[in-house]
Amino acid sequence: MTPSARAQAAIEILDEVIASARDDGPPADAIVQRYFKTRRYAGSKDRRAVRELVYRAIRRSGDRPANGRSAMVGLSQDDAELAERFDGSSHGPAAIDGDVPTAARLLPSWVESELSPLVAADEWAALLDRAPLDLRVNIARTSREAAAGEIAGAELTRLSPWGLRLPPDTRIDDHELFETGLVEVQDEGSQLIALAALGKVGDLILDLCAGAGGKALAIAAASPGAGIIATDTSRPRLSQLAPRAERAGAVIETRLMDGGREAEQLADLNGRCDVVLVDAPCSGSGTWRRNPEGRWRLTPERLDRVAAIQSRLLDIAAPLVKPGGALVYATCSILRREGAGQAEDFLGRHSSWSVQDVGFEGGRADGPGRLLTPGHDGTDGFFVARLTKPC
């Protein structure tokens, strides 16, 4: 592919990404892969170059552009070489003539007022840096020092006692340690959420929004002798946990929930759980390093919906906690309404509950909990609070 053809390919992919973000379709990575499946003439260098252009344009545009050409014209404002590719050639984009570039923004304009006050403007760029690849070592079966010795380029994570960090784009899915369940891909911040929800021998721990079970697996590895139940309303997500647990040698009970009937289906656990983890559905703003087009998917209406879900899940979880037990609330978000604001509202509805230390280093105090951010901690963005039920 010529340089101009690569620019045109990036525009076509961006058109699909923008439409997908508007309609809640597949992520950018999936769109890039699908695009090149039908274009076998593109070599590996072409694919890498086009993908880089696509993601540079996405990271530059906080507000969703009108189309792919607009996004690429905006990117070309600071890239003279890219601007030259708009040459009107047979496989390239038409010349830039009267195009109005999109304004360069890191965050959607309406989101700025929703951010936690801890996320100052000088941290915004870190939200869009390329994220490293973090692994969680299965400490029930090996040490992270031993695992690090078998993975080239691995470094011990600073905050998580279970983590390893590798450069972006490192492949691990065909490594023996991954195939045998000795390591799992998990951001260091996500590992810290699991650290806040550990139990002791004989405890019952419920992961209420388990998804594919990453945090449940981490809890199982570090809480030998505890009973662990993982629930979710998504069959496709929850079905991924059983093979992962078998590979890791973990015993985890799973329950598929019907949305809207969770309280009824969990009634047998009322007052029995030592720890309930509510890793609630959220905006995903904490993962914008990994999924920068997530900024284009988030709308005020969607934020309202997920905030209502978070509040409902917290109220479902509260009766499940035994007296003296803990409710660990977490979101992969840097927005105050989903983090400290949500925890404060819960405490307002349950005034006898108290705030407990989350049990890990890192982050900054944010209302009743702690906030982890890429700029301050080098992790994805997470809010976590550990709230204790009165005896």
Secondary structure, DSSP 8 states (H G I E B T S, - for coil): --HHHHHHHHHHHHHHHHHHHHHT---HHHHHHHHHHT-TT--HHHHHHHHHHHHHHHHHBSS--SSHHHHHHHHHTT-HHHHHT-S--TTS----SS------BSS-GGGGGGB-TTS-GGGGGGGGS---EEEEE-TTT--HHHHHTTSTT-EE-SS-TTEEEE-TT---TTSHHHHTTSEEE--HHHHHHHHTT---TT-EEEETT-TT-HHHHHHHHHSTT-EEEEEES-HHHHTTHHHHHHHHT---EEEE--TT-HHHHTGGGTTTEEEEEEE-----GGGTTT-TTHHHH--HHHHHHHHHHHHHHHHHHGGGEEEEEEEEEEES--BTTTTHHHHHHHHHHSTT-EEE--S-S-SEEETTEEEE-HHHHSS--EEEEEEE---
